[in-house]
Amino acid sequence: MDIKQVNSAIMFGTWTDLELRSMIDAIKWNRAQLQKQIKRSLALGDNVNFTSHKTGKNVTGVVTKIAIKYITVRTVNGLWKVPANMLTLVEDEKEADPMDDFNYVGSRHHY
């Protein structure tokens, strides 16, 4: 069964309130497990990507803190608190540090 069939079955099925709540609980549990799995795969200093909900653009940064609910990511535009399930680990070692542009001589900020 693909996602379109699942969505169609949920939207057009004749479900009771109890059955719908059970489906919602299962989805929330699965989402929490996914978030835990992603958090375990990250470490401080890892390069990550995410899509900004503010700009819609792809943002690359460095993990600076791993908290219970959010991962703090340092980018050239500042610090972002991002849910773990929105992050993708950048494994290509050819990727440049996103802060290289920021650490030039004369910058107010040196990390």
C-alpha positions in Angstrom: 0.0 0.0 0.0 1.5 3.4 -1.0 1.1 6.7 0.8 -1.7 7.8 -1.6 -3.7 4.8 -0.8 -3.2 5.2 2.9 -4.2 8.9 2.8 -7.3 8.0 0.7 -8.3 5.3 3.1 -8.0 7.7 6.1 -9.8 10.5 4.3 -12.7 8.6 2.8 -13.0 5.7 5.2 -15.7 5.4 7.8 -13.7 5.6 11.0 -14.9 6.1 14.5 -13.4 8.7 16.7 -11.6 6.0 18.7 -10.0 4.5 15.6 -8.9 7.9 14.4 -7.3 8.7 17.8 -5.5 5.4 17.7 -4.1 6.2 14.2 -2.9 9.6 15.5 -1.2 8.1 18.5 0.6 5.6 16.3 1.8 8.3 14.0 3.0 10.4 17.0 4.8 7.4 18.4 6.5 6.7 15.1 7.5 10.3 14.6 9.1 10.4 18.1 11.0 7.2 17.3 12.3 8.7 14.1 13.4 11.9 15.9 15.3 9.8 18.5 17.0 7.8 15.8 18.1 11.0 14.0 19.3 12.6 17.3 21.4 9.5 18.0 23.0 9.8 14.6 24.1 13.4 15.1 27.2 14.7 17.0 28.4 18.2 17.9 30.3 19.6 14.9 28.4 17.7 12.3 27.4 19.5 9.1 23.6 19.4 8.5 21.1 20.6 6.0 17.5 21.7 6.5 14.9 23.7 4.6 13.9 27.0 6.3 10.2 27.3 6.8 10.7 31.1 6.8 12.5 31.4 3.4 11.9 28.0 1.8 15.6 27.8 1.1 18.0 25.0 1.9 20.3 26.0 4.8 23.6 24.3 5.8 25.1 24.7 9.2 27.0 23.0 12.0 25.4 21.3 15.0 26.3 23.2 18.2 23.9 21.7 20.7 21.6 18.6 20.9 18.7 19.2 23.3 15.7 17.2 24.1 13.4 18.8 21.6 15.6 20.8 19.2 19.0 20.7 17.6 20.8 24.1 17.6 22.5 24.7 14.2 25.0 27.5 13.6 24.7 29.0 10.1 26.1 32.1 8.4 22.7 33.7 9.3 22.9 32.9 13.0 21.7 30.2 15.3 18.6 28.1 14.4 16.7 25.7 16.7 15.6 23.0 14.4 13.6 19.8 15.2 15.8 16.7 14.5 13.4 15.3 12.0 14.0 18.3 9.7 17.8 17.8 9.6 19.8 15.8 7.0 23.4 14.9 7.8 25.9 16.2 5.2 28.3 13.3 4.7 30.2 14.7 1.8 33.6 15.7 3.3 34.1 18.1 0.3 31.5 20.4 1.8 33.0 23.6 3.0 32.4 24.9 6.5 29.5 27.3 6.2 31.3 29.6 8.7 34.3 30.0 6.4 32.7 33.1 4.8 32.0 34.5 8.2 35.5 34.1 9.8 37.3 36.6 7.6 39.7 39.2 9.2 37.7 42.2 10.4 34.6 40.2 11.3 33.0 41.0 14.6 32.4 37.4 15.2 35.1 34.8 15.4 34.0 31.2 16.1 
